Amino acid sequence: MSVTIDEVYETASMILHQNLNIRTTTLGINLKDCIDSNFTKFRKKVYDKVYLNAKRLVEQAKKLEVKYGVPIVNKRISVTPISLIMESHCTKQKYLQMAITLDRAARDAKIDFIGGFGGLVQKGLTKSDQLLIESLPSVLSKTERVCAFLNAGTTVIGINLDAVNLLGNMLKQTAKESKNGIGCTKFVVLVNAPEDNPFMAGAFHGVGEPDLTLNVGISGPGVVRSIVEKNKECDLTQLSEIIKRTVFKITRAGELIGRELAKNMSIPFGIVDISLASTTAKGDSVANIVEEFGIEHIGAHGSTLAIALLMDAVKKGGAMASGNVGGLSGTFIPVSEDAGMVEAVKKGALSLDKLESLTSVCSVGLDMVAIPGDTPEETINAIIADELAIGIINNKTTGVRIIPVPDKKVGDFVNFGGLLGSAPIMKVNKYSAKDFMKRGGRLPAPVISLRN
């Protein structure tokens, strides 16, 4: 892939003035070859494989940061879904011990987060899956870097409601056992989860992936906001074209870094995820992009159209730039991690119900949403199920990262710190779906799944 001098200067400007960065370099590691009947040996093999490869990732990423002057904000690891490799050791205590092992390997290698502590439960729960879920409150409250996930459905299978119905209680227990419910920020439940997603908390190394692979996530909300701000008079077609060209340039920069990093590590390059991922930094907000479109606050009528336009332009621009676009590749609208989203909630412009409607046209779903700690577990399950249904019917990835914050009520504020930001507690519909949710079973696959 050749890069012109003009592209170099333009990218440098984006980095210096518009917060362009490589949000994450995520190394996927297969742990199936670490399985051992002796649990002590099993954990040592896992530690050694994760630590040695993670250390190489950090070393090589730092060299590229110096070489190109491009910030690589996070160095992360994703591993084989843990419930698959714990089948012969599935007790809650051993799950916690394995989580501590992964956490220690990540800490020692100076990795930010390690994902994959989860399971694929779209059609049913194994004993290992069941015990994994039961262990999560301890795992998420007693580790710092371990992230967990469940894939609870796919468009070709439907949604496993029995699995979803276990999550409200698990999340409330996790929130109680961790400060400000922060353990819940490291768990996401998804449908149609991609196997090469580099972003946390949903990253895992899929069973169809090679032994090691490098996936890159880029971030450029500030760049897109800047270019929209300079083009206030153009119509929607012209606006889409401008965004598409901008994302093309961002994607080229991300792929350049990803490919060179993979080459230096002598491993395959996987994908570049082109998602616009907000941060708490000033101007680095997806909500601010929507407001530059001409909407007073995200959540106002017209916001869904604006997000749809943004999503489509991002995907088209990325697809033009690279044949290795993958992961989620869209637009994230996390509440706590986006200053514009927080402001919209505080102003009353954005409700939980409107946020759900926005997720029908964006990735990845209800993300980093804080709700009152006394929200009934059945209501949490129903919120999750509603969001997952959007993904199933629309044949797209959706997920939920929701935090029932203990002792907090609507209007209160919670601070998670760092990239996780802070969030106002959002109002939840007071009416119950308890009798509906307790039916359980599996939502059948929609007719659009019948494609063979």
C-alpha positions as a Python dict, from the first residue, in 0.01 Angstrom:
ca = {
    (1, 'M'): (0, 0, 0),
    (2, 'S'): (167, 324, -117),
    (3, 'V'): (121, 649, 74),
    (4, 'T'): (176, 995, -76),
    (5, 'I'): (355, 1288, 90),
    (6, 'D'): (26, 1483, 93),
    (7, 'E'): (-141, 1199, 284),
    (8, 'V'): (140, 1206, 539),
    (9, 'Y'): (98, 1580, 601),
    (10, 'E'): (-280, 1553, 617),
    (11, 'T'): (-262, 1265, 864),
    (12, 'A'): (-15, 1460, 1079),
    (13, 'S'): (-261, 1749, 1094),
    (14, 'M'): (-541, 1513, 1198),
    (15, 'I'): (-323, 1375, 1480),
    (16, 'L'): (-210, 1715, 1606),
    (17, 'H'): (-538, 1904, 1588),
    (18, 'Q'): (-830, 1659, 1566),
    (19, 'N'): (-749, 1371, 1805),
    (20, 'L'): (-687, 1110, 1535),
    (21, 'N'): (-531, 801, 1687),
    (22, 'I'): (-511, 426, 1672),
    (23, 'R'): (-762, 351, 1944),
    (24, 'T'): (-647, -6, 1991),
    (25, 'T'): (-411, -269, 1862),
    (26, 'T'): (-563, -598, 1975),
    (27, 'L'): (-366, -920, 1953),
    (28, 'G'): (-586, -1229, 1924),
    (29, 'I'): (-439, -1539, 2089),
    (30, 'N'): (-560, -1897, 2054),
    (31, 'L'): (-552, -2074, 2393),
    (32, 'K'): (-687, -2412, 2287),
    (33, 'D'): (-334, -2556, 2273),
    (34, 'C'): (-283, -2461, 2640),
    (35, 'I'): (-547, -2702, 2772),
    (36, 'D'): (-409, -2949, 3026),
    (37, 'S'): (-571, -3194, 3266),
    (38, 'N'): (-349, -3050, 3538),
    (39, 'F'): (-503, -2712, 3619),
    (40, 'T'): (-179, -2566, 3756),
    (41, 'K'): (4, -2653, 3433),
    (42, 'F'): (-293, -2526, 3231),
    (43, 'R'): (-276, -2185, 3398),
    (44, 'K'): (102, -2165, 3354),
    (45, 'K'): (72, -2239, 2981),
    (46, 'V'): (-195, -1970, 2951),
    (47, 'Y'): (14, -1716, 3143),
    (48, 'D'): (326, -1786, 2939),
    (49, 'K'): (154, -1767, 2600),
    (50, 'V'): (-37, -1450, 2683),
    (51, 'Y'): (251, -1272, 2858),
    (52, 'L'): (518, -1343, 2597),
    (53, 'N'): (303, -1240, 2302),
    (54, 'A'): (153, -942, 2481),
    (55, 'K'): (498, -816, 2574),
    (56, 'R'): (601, -829, 2207),
    (57, 'L'): (287, -636, 2110),
    (58, 'V'): (362, -355, 2357),
    (59, 'E'): (729, -332, 2253),
    (60, 'Q'): (657, -321, 1879),
    (61, 'A'): (363, -82, 1917),
    (62, 'K'): (579, 167, 2106),
    (63, 'K'): (840, 155, 1829),
    (64, 'L'): (576, 239, 1568),
    (65, 'E'): (443, 525, 1780),
    (66, 'V'): (790, 678, 1774),
    (67, 'K'): (846, 603, 1404),
    (68, 'Y'): (520, 753, 1276),
    (69, 'G'): (416, 984, 1559),
    (70, 'V'): (73, 821, 1565),
    (71, 'P'): (-64, 763, 1917),
    (72, 'I'): (-161, 401, 1985),
    (73, 'V'): (-390, 457, 2281),
    (74, 'N'): (-451, 97, 2391),
    (75, 'K'): (-262, -229, 2359),
    (76, 'R'): (-505, -513, 2418),
    (77, 'I'): (-539, -890, 2404),
    (78, 'S'): (-832, -1111, 2306),
    (79, 'V'): (-835, -1483, 2375),
    (80, 'T'): (-1036, -1792, 2284),
    (81, 'P'): (-1380, -1783, 2454),
    (82, 'I'): (-1291, -1905, 2798),
    (83, 'S'): (-1588, -2137, 2849),
    (84, 'L'): (-1466, -2349, 2555),
    (85, 'I'): (-1129, -2424, 2711),
    (86, 'M'): (-1257, -2463, 3069),
    (87, 'E'): (-1493, -2755, 2997),
    (88, 'S'): (-1285, -3001, 3202),
    (89, 'H'): (-1218, -2750, 3481),
    (90, 'C'): (-1553, -2576, 3513),
    (91, 'T'): (-1599, -2471, 3874),
    (92, 'K'): (-1658, -2114, 3990),
    (93, 'Q'): (-1335, -2119, 4188),
    (94, 'K'): (-1130, -2234, 3889),
    (95, 'Y'): (-1291, -1972, 3666),
    (96, 'L'): (-1182, -1706, 3914),
    (97, 'Q'): (-831, -1850, 3930),
    (98, 'M'): (-805, -1847, 3549),
    (99, 'A'): (-928, -1487, 3541),
    (100, 'I'): (-663, -1387, 3794),
    (101, 'T'): (-400, -1562, 3580),
    (102, 'L'): (-509, -1368, 3269),
    (103, 'D'): (-522, -1044, 3468),
    (104, 'R'): (-169, -1099, 3598),
    (105, 'A'): (-34, -1176, 3250),
    (106, 'A'): (-193, -859, 3111),
    (107, 'R'): (-65, -648, 3401),
    (108, 'D'): (289, -783, 3378),
    (109, 'A'): (300, -717, 3003),
    (110, 'K'): (150, -366, 3047),
    (111, 'I'): (-165, -455, 2852),
    (112, 'D'): (-470, -233, 2908),
    (113, 'F'): (-748, -492, 2879),
    (114, 'I'): (-777, -862, 2799),
    (115, 'G'): (-1102, -983, 2644),
    (116, 'G'): (-1254, -1322, 2573),
    (117, 'F'): (-1365, -1425, 2922),
    (118, 'G'): (-1700, -1536, 2792),
    (119, 'G'): (-1903, -1788, 2600),
    (120, 'L'): (-2107, -1856, 2288),
    (121, 'V'): (-2454, -1937, 2422),
    (122, 'Q'): (-2676, -1848, 2127),
    (123, 'K'): (-2855, -2182, 2121),
    (124, 'G'): (-2808, -2316, 2472),
    (125, 'L'): (-2600, -2328, 2787),
    (126, 'T'): (-2345, -2595, 2869),
    (127, 'K'): (-2244, -2662, 3228),
    (128, 'S'): (-1929, -2461, 3160),
    (129, 'D'): (-2135, -2165, 3032),
    (130, 'Q'): (-2364, -2177, 3334),
    (131, 'L'): (-2076, -2172, 3581),
    (132, 'L'): (-1902, -1900, 3382),
    (133, 'I'): (-2203, -1671, 3430),
    (134, 'E'): (-2222, -1756, 3799),
    (135, 'S'): (-1852, -1674, 3841),
    (136, 'L'): (-1867, -1333, 3670),
    (137, 'P'): (-1952, -1118, 3975),
    (138, 'S'): (-1633, -1240, 4145),
    (139, 'V'): (-1426, -1230, 3826),
    (140, 'L'): (-1526, -876, 3728),
    (141, 'S'): (-1493, -733, 4078),
    (142, 'K'): (-1161, -900, 4164),
    (143, 'T'): (-969, -834, 3841),
    (144, 'E'): (-875, -503, 3678),
    (145, 'R'): (-816, -585, 3312),
    (146, 'V'): (-1033, -889, 3236),
    (147, 'C'): (-1334, -822, 3012),
    (148, 'A'): (-1624, -1064, 2967),
    (149, 'F'): (-1886, -1125, 2702),
    (150, 'L'): (-2171, -1352, 2602),
    (151, 'N'): (-2300, -1400, 2249),
    (152, 'A'): (-2666, -1474, 2319),
    (153, 'G'): (-2802, -1497, 1967),
    (154, 'T'): (-2752, -1486, 1592),
    (155, 'T'): (-2984, -1405, 1306),
    (156, 'V'): (-2969, -1768, 1187),
    (157, 'I'): (-3050, -1908, 1533),
    (158, 'G'): (-3250, -1649, 1727),
    (159, 'I'): (-3201, -1535, 2089),
    (160, 'N'): (-3142, -1759, 2387),
    (161, 'L'): (-3380, -1597, 2638),
    (162, 'D'): (-3284, -1847, 2908),
    (163, 'A'): (-2930, -1707, 2899),
    (164, 'V'): (-3053, -1346, 2892),
    (165, 'N'): (-3270, -1412, 3198),
    (166, 'L'): (-2958, -1493, 3401),
    (167, 'L'): (-2796, -1156, 3337),
    (168, 'G'): (-3001, -910, 3540),
    (169, 'N'): (-2919, -1085, 3865),
    (170, 'M'): (-2555, -1132, 3761),
    (171, 'L'): (-2516, -762, 3678),
    (172, 'K'): (-2677, -647, 4002),
    (173, 'Q'): (-2450, -877, 4201),
    (174, 'T'): (-2145, -756, 4006),
    (175, 'A'): (-2241, -395, 4073),
    (176, 'K'): (-2270, -461, 4446),
    (177, 'E'): (-1928, -623, 4460),
    (178, 'S'): (-1743, -346, 4273),
    (179, 'K'): (-1704, 27, 4339),
    (180, 'N'): (-1972, 233, 4161),
    (181, 'G'): (-2069, -84, 3972),
    (182, 'I'): (-1753, -55, 3762),
    (183, 'G'): (-1734, -434, 3720),
    (184, 'C'): (-2038, -409, 3491),
    (185, 'T'): (-1846, -181, 3253),
    (186, 'K'): (-1629, -482, 3164),
    (187, 'F'): (-1918, -704, 3051),
    (188, 'V'): (-2122, -695, 2732),
    (189, 'V'): (-2390, -925, 2594),
    (190, 'L'): (-2420, -936, 2215),
    (191, 'V'): (-2592, -1095, 1921),
    (192, 'N'): (-2414, -1159, 1590),
    (193, 'A'): (-2081, -1099, 1764),
    (194, 'P'): (-1789, -1077, 1517),
    (195, 'E'): (-1490, -1300, 1588),
    (196, 'D'): (-1238, -1027, 1504),
    (197, 'N'): (-1370, -731, 1704),
    (198, 'P'): (-1074, -537, 1853),
    (199, 'F'): (-1286, -327, 2092),
    (200, 'M'): (-1363, -409, 2454),
    (201, 'A'): (-1557, -543, 2628),
    (202, 'G'): (-1673, -767, 2341),
    (203, 'A'): (-1340, -871, 2191),
    (204, 'F'): (-1263, -1243, 2168),
    (205, 'H'): (-1042, -1459, 1948),
    (206, 'G'): (-1282, -1659, 1735),
    (207, 'V'): (-1253, -2033, 1683),
    (208, 'G'): (-1204, -1976, 1309),
    (209, 'E'): (-906, -1747, 1361),
    (210, 'P'): (-535, -1844, 1324),
    (211, 'D'): (-312, -1903, 1626),
    (212, 'L'): (-224, -1533, 1648),
    (213, 'T'): (-370, -1238, 1462),
    (214, 'L'): (-356, -860, 1491),
    (215, 'N'): (-669, -645, 1466),
    (216, 'V'): (-666, -266, 1473),
    (217, 'G'): (-933, -19, 1578),
    (218, 'I'): (-902, 343, 1464),
    (219, 'S'): (-1078, 649, 1600),
    (220, 'G'): (-1154, 975, 1429),
    (221, 'P'): (-1470, 1147, 1560),
    (222, 'G'): (-1275, 1471, 1597),
    (223, 'V'): (-1159, 1454, 1236),
    (224, 'V'): (-1512, 1393, 1105),
    (225, 'R'): (-1659, 1665, 1328),
    (226, 'S'): (-1402, 1913, 1199),
    (227, 'I'): (-1478, 1841, 834),
    (228, 'V'): (-1855, 1862, 891),
    (229, 'E'): (-1811, 2194, 1073),
    (230, 'K'): (-1642, 2336, 763),
    (231, 'N'): (-1927, 2228, 532),
    (232, 'K'): (-2242, 2372, 684),
    (233, 'E'): (-2421, 2450, 356),
    (234, 'C'): (-2399, 2119, 169),
    (235, 'D'): (-2697, 1883, 130),
    (236, 'L'): (-2708, 1528, 269),
    (237, 'T'): (-2564, 1366, -44),
    (238, 'Q'): (-2269, 1604, -44),
    (239, 'L'): (-2226, 1563, 333),
    (240, 'S'): (-2214, 1186, 296),
    (241, 'E'): (-1949, 1216, 26),
    (242, 'I'): (-1732, 1443, 243),
    (243, 'I'): (-1750, 1205, 539),
    (244, 'K'): (-1682, 906, 314),
    (245, 'R'): (-1362, 1063, 178),
    (246, 'T'): (-1247, 1156, 529),
    (247, 'V'): (-1300, 804, 662),
    (248, 'F'): (-1112, 671, 360),
    (249, 'K'): (-805, 867, 472),
    (250, 'I'): (-842, 762, 836),
    (251, 'T'): (-871, 396, 737),
    (252, 'R'): (-558, 413, 521),
    (253, 'A'): (-359, 542, 817),
    (254, 'G'): (-494, 268, 1045),
    (255, 'E'): (-421, -10, 800),
    (256, 'L'): (-68, 116, 742),
    (257, 'I'): (8, 95, 1115),
    (258, 'G'): (-168, -239, 1155),
    (259, 'R'): (6, -408, 866),
    (260, 'E'): (351, -290, 968),
    (261, 'L'): (295, -391, 1330),
    (262, 'A'): (181, -739, 1223),
    (263, 'K'): (481, -770, 990),
    (264, 'N'): (721, -671, 1267),
    (265, 'M'): (566, -935, 1493),
    (266, 'S'): (568, -1197, 1214),
    (267, 'I'): (198, -1269, 1255),
    (268, 'P'): (-103, -1235, 1020),
    (269, 'F'): (-279, -900, 994),
    (270, 'G'): (-649, -945, 1060),
    (271, 'I'): (-877, -646, 1016),
    (272, 'V'): (-906, -273, 1063),
    (273, 'D'): (-1221, -172, 1250),
    (274, 'I'): (-1327, 169, 1124),
    (275, 'S'): (-1574, 247, 1404),
    (276, 'L'): (-1599, 607, 1518),
    (277, 'A'): (-1527, 555, 1888),
    (278, 'S'): (-1574, 852, 2120),
    (279, 'T'): (-1352, 947, 2409),
    (280, 'T'): (-1399, 1189, 2695),
    (281, 'A'): (-1154, 1432, 2527),
    (282, 'K'): (-1295, 1766, 2414),
    (283, 'G'): (-1421, 1749, 2054),
    (284, 'D'): (-1378, 1372, 2029),
    (285, 'S'): (-1751, 1304, 2035),
    (286, 'V'): (-1993, 1132, 1797),
    (287, 'A'): (-2276, 1334, 1953),
    (288, 'N'): (-2092, 1652, 1854),
    (289, 'I'): (-2077, 1531, 1492),
    (290, 'V'): (-2456, 1493, 1492),
    (291, 'E'): (-2491, 1840, 1641),
    (292, 'E'): (-2267, 1983, 1364),
    (293, 'F'): (-2514, 1832, 1116),
    (294, 'G'): (-2763, 2088, 1248),
    (295, 'I'): (-2934, 1906, 1537),
    (296, 'E'): (-2946, 2099, 1864),
    (297, 'H'): (-2871, 1795, 2082),
    (298, 'I'): (-2846, 1427, 1995),
    (299, 'G'): (-3177, 1269, 2087),
    (300, 'A'): (-3384, 1538, 1917),
    (301, 'H'): (-3605, 1433, 1627),
    (302, 'G'): (-3382, 1383, 1324),
    (303, 'S'): (-3107, 1215, 1525),
    (304, 'T'): (-3182, 868, 1389),
    (305, 'L'): (-3155, 997, 1033),
    (306, 'A'): (-2828, 1170, 1119),
    (307, 'I'): (-2676, 854, 1272),
    (308, 'A'): (-2795, 649, 971),
    (309, 'L'): (-2622, 891, 734),
    (310, 'L'): (-2304, 885, 942),
    (311, 'M'): (-2300, 504, 967),
    (312, 'D'): (-2348, 457, 594),
    (313, 'A'): (-2078, 706, 500),
    (314, 'V'): (-1831, 553, 747),
    (315, 'K'): (-1885, 203, 608),
    (316, 'K'): (-1853, 316, 247),
    (317, 'G'): (-1539, 516, 314),
    (318, 'G'): (-1374, 229, 498),
    (319, 'A'): (-1469, -26, 236),
    (320, 'M'): (-1316, 193, -35),
    (321, 'A'): (-990, 221, 158),
    (322, 'S'): (-929, -139, 261),
    (323, 'G'): (-1019, -495, 177),
    (324, 'N'): (-966, -587, 542),
    (325, 'V'): (-1243, -386, 708),
    (326, 'G'): (-1405, -595, 980),
    (327, 'G'): (-1503, -608, 1346),
    (328, 'L'): (-1794, -375, 1421),
    (329, 'S'): (-1703, -90, 1182),
    (330, 'G'): (-1969, 167, 1241),
    (331, 'T'): (-2044, 437, 1494),
    (332, 'F'): (-2036, 394, 1871),
    (333, 'I'): (-2267, 602, 2090),
    (334, 'P'): (-2159, 514, 2446),
    (335, 'V'): (-2316, 743, 2701),
    (336, 'S'): (-2042, 777, 2964),
    (337, 'E'): (-1753, 785, 2716),
    (338, 'D'): (-1893, 1069, 2503),
    (339, 'A'): (-1918, 1419, 2652),
    (340, 'G'): (-2187, 1517, 2401),
    (341, 'M'): (-2402, 1216, 2494),
    (342, 'V'): (-2369, 1299, 2864),
    (343, 'E'): (-2474, 1658, 2800),
    (344, 'A'): (-2776, 1545, 2597),
    (345, 'V'): (-2893, 1320, 2882),
    (346, 'K'): (-2844, 1600, 3136),
    (347, 'K'): (-3046, 1841, 2918),
    (348, 'G'): (-3330, 1589, 2880),
    (349, 'A'): (-3278, 1561, 2504),
    (350, 'L'): (-3177, 1193, 2515),
    (351, 'S'): (-3379, 924, 2691),
    (352, 'L'): (-3315, 552, 2719),
    (353, 'D'): (-3600, 485, 2476),
    (354, 'K'): (-3461, 727, 2215),
    (355, 'L'): (-3114, 581, 2262),
    (356, 'E'): (-3256, 238, 2181),
    (357, 'S'): (-3406, 371, 1858),
    (358, 'L'): (-3067, 520, 1759),
    (359, 'T'): (-2906, 179, 1800),
    (360, 'S'): (-3123, 38, 1523),
    (361, 'V'): (-2898, 217, 1275),
    (362, 'C'): (-2560, 217, 1449),
    (363, 'S'): (-2317, -15, 1624),
    (364, 'V'): (-2297, -153, 1876),
    (365, 'G'): (-2605, -93, 2089),
    (366, 'L'): (-2686, 35, 2438),
    (367, 'D'): (-2336, 110, 2558),
    (368, 'M'): (-2214, 239, 2895),
    (369, 'V'): (-2564, 320, 3017),
    (370, 'A'): (-2600, 379, 3392),
    (371, 'I'): (-2939, 307, 3551),
    (372, 'P'): (-3072, 312, 3909),
    (373, 'G'): (-2935, 36, 4130),
    (374, 'D'): (-3284, -68, 4241),
    (375, 'T'): (-3397, -149, 3885),
    (376, 'P'): (-3558, -499, 3900),
    (377, 'E'): (-3347, -772, 3742),
    (378, 'E'): (-3640, -871, 3516),
    (379, 'T'): (-3645, -515, 3377),
    (380, 'I'): (-3271, -530, 3308),
    (381, 'N'): (-3325, -861, 3127),
    (382, 'A'): (-3604, -703, 2920),
    (383, 'I'): (-3387, -401, 2828),
    (384, 'I'): (-3118, -641, 2710),
    (385, 'A'): (-3366, -856, 2516),
    (386, 'D'): (-3516, -554, 2339),
    (387, 'E'): (-3175, -441, 2218),
    (388, 'L'): (-3070, -788, 2107),
    (389, 'A'): (-3395, -824, 1912),
    (390, 'I'): (-3299, -518, 1704),
    (391, 'G'): (-2979, -695, 1605),
    (392, 'I'): (-3151, -1022, 1519),
    (393, 'I'): (-3419, -869, 1301),
    (394, 'N'): (-3179, -629, 1125),
    (395, 'N'): (-2905, -892, 1081),
    (396, 'K'): (-2647, -675, 1257),
    (397, 'T'): (-2435, -678, 1570),
    (398, 'T'): (-2597, -521, 1873),
    (399, 'G'): (-2499, -540, 2236),
    (400, 'V'): (-2571, -407, 2581),
    (401, 'R'): (-2327, -273, 2840),
    (402, 'I'): (-2550, -153, 3123),
    (403, 'I'): (-2460, -61, 3481),
    (404, 'P'): (-2719, -74, 3763),
    (405, 'V'): (-2531, 157, 4001),
    (406, 'P'): (-2597, 76, 4368),
    (407, 'D'): (-2758, 351, 4579),
    (408, 'K'): (-2799, 583, 4280),
    (409, 'K'): (-3126, 726, 4151),
    (410, 'V'): (-3233, 910, 3835),
    (411, 'G'): (-3045, 1237, 3801),
    (412, 'D'): (-2748, 1129, 4010),
    (413, 'F'): (-2403, 1107, 3855),
    (414, 'V'): (-2144, 830, 3862),
    (415, 'N'): (-1776, 859, 3775),
    (416, 'F'): (-1599, 550, 3637),
    (417, 'G'): (-1270, 725, 3563),
    (418, 'G'): (-1031, 721, 3267),
    (419, 'L'): (-1162, 631, 2923),
    (420, 'L'): (-1484, 500, 3082),
    (421, 'G'): (-1582, 854, 3174),
    (422, 'S'): (-1882, 947, 3387),
    (423, 'A'): (-2256, 924, 3337),
    (424, 'P'): (-2590, 1053, 3461),
    (425, 'I'): (-2828, 787, 3589),
    (426, 'M'): (-3095, 740, 3322),
    (427, 'K'): (-3466, 687, 3382),
    (428, 'V'): (-3605, 337, 3322),
    (429, 'N'): (-3966, 265, 3228),
    (430, 'K'): (-4144, 173, 3553),
    (431, 'Y'): (-4377, -84, 3396),
    (432, 'S'): (-4281, -450, 3408),
    (433, 'A'): (-4231, -726, 3150),
    (434, 'K'): (-4171, -985, 3422),
    (435, 'D'): (-4444, -1227, 3316),
    (436, 'F'): (-4333, -1209, 2954),
    (437, 'M'): (-3965, -1261, 3027),
    (438, 'K'): (-4022, -1559, 3255),
    (439, 'R'): (-4160, -1754, 2958),
    (440, 'G'): (-3797, -1804, 2856),
    (441, 'G'): (-3705, -2034, 2570),
    (442, 'R'): (-3561, -1914, 2243),
    (443, 'L'): (-3677, -1639, 2010),
    (444, 'P'): (-3700, -1817, 1674),
    (445, 'A'): (-3475, -1706, 1393),
    (446, 'P'): (-3645, -1453, 1162),
    (447, 'V'): (-3745, -1551, 811),
    (448, 'I'): (-3456, -1346, 667),
    (449, 'S'): (-3223, -1618, 803),
    (450, 'L'): (-3356, -1867, 547),
    (451, 'R'): (-3107, -1789, 272),
    (452, 'N'): (-2971, -2128, 163),
}
